[in-house]
Amino acid sequence: MNILNQYILKKFLKTFLFVVGIMVLVVVVIDFTEKNHKFIQNRLSTNDILGYYYGFIPYIISLVTPITAFIATVYVTAQLSQRSELIAILSSGKSFIYIIKSFFVGSLIIAILSFILNGWLIPHLNKDRVAFEVMYIKGPYFFSDKNVHFKIDEDSYLYLERYDNNMDIGYNVTIENFDNNKLKAKLFARQIIWKNDIDKWRLKSWRIRELYENGEKINSGFELDTTLLVNPSDFDNNYRLSETFTINELNDFINLQQLRGADDIDLYKIEKYMRYAQPFTVILLVILGVVIASRKSRQGKGYLIALGFSFAFAFIISFVMSRAFAENGSLNPLLAIWLPNIIFSFITLYMYKLTPK
């Protein structure tokens, strides 16, 4: 990389860090203003609040990275264009691709760091952040679902009439076991209680009915300890749970939920696909930003920046809409997350062809 590439790259990365800093500062001030009464109400110390923002700030940085990279690109490119620096570069025999290359290298650095942070580091910080919000911001959580069903393995299903997550007790339990879609055994119990000392469930007042071709067998008892592919954490608050998983943990959780036949599995798939799509989004928006702001405008740099903001707003709207369609089951999660990138890839290609070179 020669001096000119280094000059553009350095200018881009400096501007990106500045825009991220400003954006994070604004978000933190707004967030603190909204939550300050909760901090006072719960009598939290300064260290508690700083500990929360220690995890909150990286989360916000990750969230705004694609848009801030785009804004930084538009600003730097518009500045180079208005100073006629781009014209001088092109007049020296360099191609337009040469200019894009410097920004591409910068976007690649940001994309790789973003993928590593989103995949493994930020989820660990989110564990404390989400736990803090559940405890002090959201208020106490009570599991209120009725008539809960779980698929606990390939051929077994668990039914609970209700569950008390404070005492870890389920009421009116049924466990059904099937073989080739035929009911082979059915267990009833008044209560199911989690025992921390043995990491098992204890069934109270149970009765099991086993079905055979030539008849049936019924056994009963007062207590029975058993292991199930269900634990108390499955009844805990799942507020922003997907954000606390690393990519490896997210894959394991999705596989587990698929085994159980869970209804909310698409929410976790969306989170997974977003982490893989975001690095590509960063690179795409940076290239689009160069294409948009590279031509010199009579309206000045402000017009190019405003034009860039309009494209950023359009991208955000398209992403929010496609994600909403995925969450309500109207669109495949993988397609929904990648659809804005696909659409804006064609827009970028079209804009590139119109750009004077």
C-alpha positions as CSV (number, residue, x, y, z in Angstrom):
1,M,0.0,0.0,0.0
2,N,1.5,3.3,-1.1
3,I,1.4,6.7,0.6
4,L,-1.8,7.8,-1.1
5,N,-3.7,4.6,0.0
6,Q,-2.4,5.1,3.5
7,Y,-3.5,8.7,3.5
8,I,-7.1,7.8,2.5
9,L,-7.2,4.8,4.9
10,K,-5.9,6.8,7.8
11,K,-8.4,9.6,7.2
12,F,-11.3,7.1,6.9
13,L,-10.5,5.2,10.1
14,K,-10.0,8.4,12.1
15,T,-13.3,9.8,10.9
16,F,-15.0,6.4,11.6
17,L,-13.7,6.4,15.2
18,F,-14.8,10.0,15.7
19,V,-18.3,9.3,14.3
20,V,-18.6,6.2,16.5
21,G,-17.5,8.2,19.6
22,I,-20.1,11.0,18.9
23,M,-22.9,8.4,18.2
24,V,-22.1,6.4,21.4
25,L,-21.9,9.6,23.5
26,V,-25.4,10.7,22.3
27,V,-26.9,7.3,22.9
28,V,-25.3,6.9,26.4
29,V,-26.6,10.4,27.4
30,I,-30.1,9.5,26.2
31,D,-30.0,6.1,27.9
32,F,-28.8,7.5,31.2
33,T,-31.5,10.1,31.2
34,E,-34.2,7.5,30.6
35,K,-32.9,5.1,33.3
36,N,-31.6,7.5,35.9
37,H,-34.8,7.2,38.0
38,K,-34.3,3.4,38.1
39,F,-30.8,3.9,39.2
40,I,-32.0,6.2,42.0
41,Q,-34.9,4.0,42.9
42,N,-32.7,1.0,43.3
43,R,-30.0,3.0,45.1
44,L,-27.2,1.9,42.8
45,S,-23.7,3.0,43.4
46,T,-21.5,4.8,40.8
47,N,-19.5,1.6,40.4
48,D,-22.7,-0.4,39.6
49,I,-23.8,2.1,37.0
50,L,-20.3,2.3,35.4
51,G,-20.2,-1.5,35.4
52,Y,-23.5,-1.5,33.4
53,Y,-22.2,1.0,30.8
54,Y,-19.0,-1.1,30.6
55,G,-21.1,-3.7,28.8
56,F,-23.6,-1.3,27.2
57,I,-21.1,0.8,25.3
58,P,-19.5,-2.1,23.3
59,Y,-23.1,-3.3,22.5
60,I,-24.0,0.1,21.1
61,I,-20.7,0.3,19.1
62,S,-21.5,-3.0,17.5
63,L,-25.1,-1.9,16.8
64,V,-24.1,1.3,15.0
65,T,-20.9,0.1,13.3
66,P,-22.4,-0.4,9.7
67,I,-24.1,3.0,9.7
68,T,-21.2,4.9,11.2
69,A,-18.8,3.3,8.7
70,F,-21.1,4.5,6.0
71,I,-21.4,8.1,7.4
72,A,-17.6,8.3,7.8
73,T,-17.1,7.1,4.2
74,V,-19.6,9.6,2.8
75,Y,-18.0,12.5,4.8
76,V,-14.4,11.6,3.8
77,T,-15.2,11.0,0.2
78,A,-17.3,14.2,-0.1
79,Q,-14.4,16.1,1.5
80,L,-11.9,14.7,-1.0
81,S,-14.3,15.5,-3.8
82,Q,-15.0,19.1,-2.8
83,R,-11.2,19.7,-2.5
84,S,-10.7,18.3,-6.0
85,E,-8.4,15.7,-4.5
86,L,-10.3,12.9,-6.3
87,I,-10.0,14.7,-9.6
88,A,-6.2,15.0,-9.0
89,I,-5.9,11.3,-8.2
90,L,-7.9,10.3,-11.3
91,S,-6.0,12.7,-13.5
92,S,-2.7,11.1,-12.4
93,G,-3.8,7.9,-14.1
94,K,-5.2,6.1,-11.1
95,S,-8.6,4.3,-11.6
96,F,-11.7,4.8,-9.6
97,I,-11.2,1.2,-8.3
98,Y,-7.9,2.4,-6.8
99,I,-9.8,5.0,-4.7
100,I,-12.3,2.4,-3.6
101,K,-9.5,0.0,-2.6
102,S,-8.3,2.3,0.2
103,F,-11.8,2.4,1.7
104,F,-12.3,-1.3,1.1
105,V,-9.2,-2.1,3.2
106,G,-10.6,0.0,6.0
107,S,-14.0,-1.6,5.8
108,L,-12.4,-5.1,5.8
109,I,-10.5,-4.2,9.0
110,I,-13.8,-3.0,10.6
111,A,-15.7,-6.0,9.4
112,I,-13.3,-8.5,10.8
113,L,-13.1,-6.8,14.2
114,S,-16.9,-6.5,14.2
115,F,-17.4,-10.2,13.5
116,I,-14.9,-11.2,16.3
117,L,-16.5,-8.8,18.8
118,N,-20.1,-9.8,17.9
119,G,-19.3,-13.5,17.8
120,W,-17.5,-14.0,21.0
121,L,-16.5,-11.0,23.1
122,I,-19.6,-8.8,23.3
123,P,-21.9,-11.7,24.2
124,H,-19.9,-12.2,27.4
125,L,-20.4,-8.6,28.3
126,N,-24.1,-8.8,27.4
127,K,-24.6,-11.5,30.0
128,D,-23.9,-8.9,32.8
129,R,-25.7,-6.1,30.9
130,V,-28.9,-8.1,30.3
131,A,-28.8,-9.5,33.9
132,F,-28.5,-5.9,35.2
133,E,-31.5,-4.7,33.1
134,V,-33.6,-7.7,34.2
135,M,-32.8,-7.0,37.9
136,Y,-33.0,-3.2,38.0
137,I,-34.7,-1.9,34.9
138,K,-37.3,-4.5,33.8
139,G,-38.4,-5.5,37.3
140,P,-39.2,-9.0,38.8
141,Y,-40.0,-11.8,36.3
142,F,-42.8,-14.3,36.8
143,F,-43.3,-17.2,34.4
144,S,-47.0,-16.8,33.5
145,D,-47.5,-19.2,30.6
146,K,-50.1,-21.9,31.0
147,N,-50.3,-25.4,29.5
148,V,-46.6,-25.5,28.5
149,H,-45.3,-28.2,26.1
150,F,-41.7,-29.3,25.6
151,K,-40.2,-31.9,23.3
152,I,-37.6,-33.5,25.5
153,D,-36.2,-36.0,23.0
154,E,-37.0,-37.5,19.7
155,D,-40.0,-39.6,21.0
156,S,-40.9,-37.9,24.3
157,Y,-43.0,-34.9,25.2
158,L,-43.5,-33.0,28.5
159,Y,-46.6,-31.1,29.5
160,L,-47.0,-28.7,32.5
161,E,-50.2,-27.0,33.5
162,R,-48.2,-24.2,35.1
163,Y,-44.8,-23.5,36.5
164,D,-43.5,-21.4,39.5
165,N,-40.1,-20.1,38.5
166,N,-39.4,-18.7,42.0
167,M,-39.8,-22.1,43.6
168,D,-38.9,-24.2,40.5
169,I,-42.0,-26.3,40.8
170,G,-44.3,-27.4,38.0
171,Y,-47.8,-28.6,38.5
172,N,-49.9,-31.4,36.9
173,V,-47.2,-32.9,34.8
174,T,-47.5,-35.4,31.9
175,I,-44.7,-37.1,30.1
176,E,-45.6,-39.1,27.0
177,N,-43.3,-41.5,25.2
178,F,-44.0,-42.6,21.6
179,D,-42.6,-45.3,19.3
180,N,-43.4,-45.0,15.6
181,N,-46.1,-42.5,16.4
182,K,-47.7,-45.0,18.9
183,L,-48.1,-44.1,22.5
184,K,-45.9,-46.5,24.6
185,A,-45.9,-44.9,28.0
186,K,-47.6,-42.0,29.9
187,L,-46.5,-40.7,33.2
188,F,-48.6,-38.4,35.4
189,A,-47.4,-36.4,38.5
190,R,-48.9,-33.8,40.7
191,Q,-45.7,-31.8,40.9
192,I,-42.2,-31.7,39.4
193,I,-39.5,-30.1,41.6
194,W,-36.0,-29.2,40.6
195,K,-33.4,-30.5,43.2
196,N,-30.2,-28.4,43.0
197,D,-28.2,-30.8,45.2
198,I,-28.6,-33.7,42.7
199,D,-29.3,-31.7,39.5
200,K,-32.4,-33.7,38.8
201,W,-36.2,-33.3,38.8
202,R,-38.2,-35.0,41.5
203,L,-41.7,-36.2,40.6
204,K,-44.3,-36.1,43.4
205,S,-47.4,-38.4,43.5
206,W,-46.6,-40.0,40.2
207,R,-48.3,-42.8,38.2
208,I,-47.0,-44.4,35.0
209,R,-49.0,-46.3,32.5
210,E,-47.1,-48.5,30.1
211,L,-48.9,-49.9,27.0
212,Y,-48.1,-53.3,25.4
213,E,-49.6,-55.2,22.5
214,N,-51.2,-57.7,24.9
215,G,-52.2,-55.2,27.7
216,E,-50.9,-52.5,29.9
217,K,-48.9,-52.1,33.2
218,I,-49.5,-49.4,35.8
219,N,-47.0,-48.4,38.5
220,S,-47.2,-45.5,41.0
221,G,-45.3,-44.0,43.9
222,F,-44.8,-40.9,46.0
223,E,-41.4,-39.7,44.8
224,L,-39.3,-40.4,41.7
225,D,-36.0,-38.7,40.7
226,T,-35.4,-38.3,36.9
227,T,-33.3,-36.5,34.4
228,L,-35.0,-34.6,31.6
229,L,-33.7,-32.4,28.7
230,V,-35.3,-29.5,30.5
231,N,-33.9,-27.4,33.4
232,P,-35.1,-24.3,35.3
233,S,-33.3,-21.9,33.0
234,D,-35.9,-22.8,30.3
235,F,-38.5,-21.1,32.5
236,D,-36.3,-18.0,33.2
237,N,-36.8,-14.6,31.6
238,N,-35.6,-14.9,28.0
239,Y,-35.3,-11.1,27.6
240,R,-32.5,-10.5,25.0
241,L,-31.3,-14.0,25.7
242,S,-30.0,-14.4,22.1
243,E,-27.6,-11.5,22.6
244,T,-25.9,-13.3,25.5
245,F,-24.8,-16.3,23.4
246,T,-21.6,-16.6,21.6
247,I,-21.8,-18.0,18.1
248,N,-21.0,-21.5,19.4
249,E,-23.5,-21.2,22.2
250,L,-26.1,-19.9,19.8
251,N,-25.6,-22.8,17.4
252,D,-26.0,-25.3,20.3
253,F,-29.1,-23.5,21.6
254,I,-30.7,-23.5,18.1
255,N,-30.0,-27.3,17.8
256,L,-31.6,-27.9,21.2
257,Q,-34.7,-25.8,20.4
258,Q,-35.1,-27.6,17.1
259,L,-35.0,-30.9,19.0
260,R,-37.7,-29.6,21.3
261,G,-39.8,-28.2,18.4
262,A,-39.8,-24.7,20.0
263,D,-41.9,-21.9,18.5
264,D,-39.4,-19.1,19.0
265,I,-36.5,-20.6,17.2
266,D,-36.6,-18.0,14.4
267,L,-35.6,-15.3,16.8
268,Y,-32.4,-17.0,17.5
269,K,-31.8,-17.8,13.9
270,I,-32.2,-14.1,13.1
271,E,-29.6,-13.2,15.7
272,K,-27.2,-15.8,14.2
273,Y,-27.7,-14.7,10.6
274,M,-27.3,-11.0,11.6
275,R,-23.8,-11.7,13.0
276,Y,-22.7,-13.3,9.8
277,A,-24.4,-10.6,7.6
278,Q,-23.1,-7.5,9.4
279,P,-19.5,-7.7,8.2
280,F,-20.7,-7.9,4.6
281,T,-23.1,-5.0,5.4
282,V,-20.1,-2.9,6.6
283,I,-18.1,-3.5,3.4
284,L,-21.2,-2.9,1.1
285,L,-22.2,0.4,2.7
286,V,-18.6,1.7,2.6
287,I,-18.4,1.0,-1.1
288,L,-21.8,2.6,-1.6
289,G,-20.7,5.6,0.4
290,V,-17.7,6.1,-1.9
291,V,-19.8,5.8,-5.0
292,I,-22.4,8.3,-3.7
293,A,-20.1,11.0,-2.5
294,S,-17.3,10.7,-5.1
295,R,-18.8,13.2,-7.7
296,K,-18.3,16.9,-7.1
297,S,-21.6,18.7,-6.5
298,R,-22.5,22.4,-6.9
299,Q,-24.6,22.1,-3.7
300,G,-21.4,21.4,-1.8
301,K,-20.3,18.8,0.7
302,G,-23.5,19.2,2.8
303,Y,-25.6,17.9,-0.1
304,L,-23.6,14.8,-0.5
305,I,-23.7,14.1,3.2
306,A,-27.5,14.6,3.2
307,L,-27.7,12.2,0.2
308,G,-25.7,9.7,2.1
309,F,-28.0,10.0,5.2
310,S,-31.0,9.4,2.9
311,F,-29.5,6.1,1.7
312,A,-28.6,5.1,5.3
313,F,-32.2,5.8,6.4
314,A,-33.5,3.7,3.4
315,F,-31.2,0.8,4.4
316,I,-32.3,0.9,8.1
317,I,-36.0,1.0,7.0
318,S,-35.6,-2.0,4.7
319,F,-33.7,-4.0,7.4
320,V,-36.3,-3.2,10.1
321,M,-39.1,-4.2,7.8
322,S,-37.5,-7.5,6.6
323,R,-36.6,-8.4,10.2
324,A,-40.2,-7.8,11.3
325,F,-41.5,-10.1,8.5
326,A,-39.0,-12.8,9.7
327,E,-40.1,-12.5,13.3
328,N,-43.8,-12.9,12.6
329,G,-43.1,-15.9,10.3
330,S,-43.9,-14.2,7.0
331,L,-40.4,-14.5,5.6
332,N,-37.6,-17.0,5.9
333,P,-35.1,-15.7,8.5
334,L,-32.0,-16.2,6.3
335,L,-33.6,-14.4,3.4
336,A,-34.9,-11.6,5.6
337,I,-31.5,-10.8,7.0
338,W,-29.7,-10.9,3.7
339,L,-32.4,-9.2,1.6
340,P,-31.3,-5.6,2.4
341,N,-27.7,-6.5,1.5
342,I,-28.9,-8.1,-1.8
343,I,-31.0,-5.1,-2.7
344,F,-28.3,-2.5,-1.9
345,S,-25.7,-4.6,-3.7
346,F,-27.7,-4.0,-6.9
347,I,-28.1,-0.3,-6.0
348,T,-24.4,0.0,-5.4
349,L,-23.6,-1.6,-8.7
350,Y,-26.1,0.6,-10.5
351,M,-24.7,3.8,-8.9
352,Y,-21.1,2.7,-9.7
353,K,-22.0,2.4,-13.4
354,L,-23.4,6.0,-13.3
355,T,-20.4,7.5,-11.5
356,P,-18.0,9.5,-13.7
357,K,-14.6,7.8,-13.7
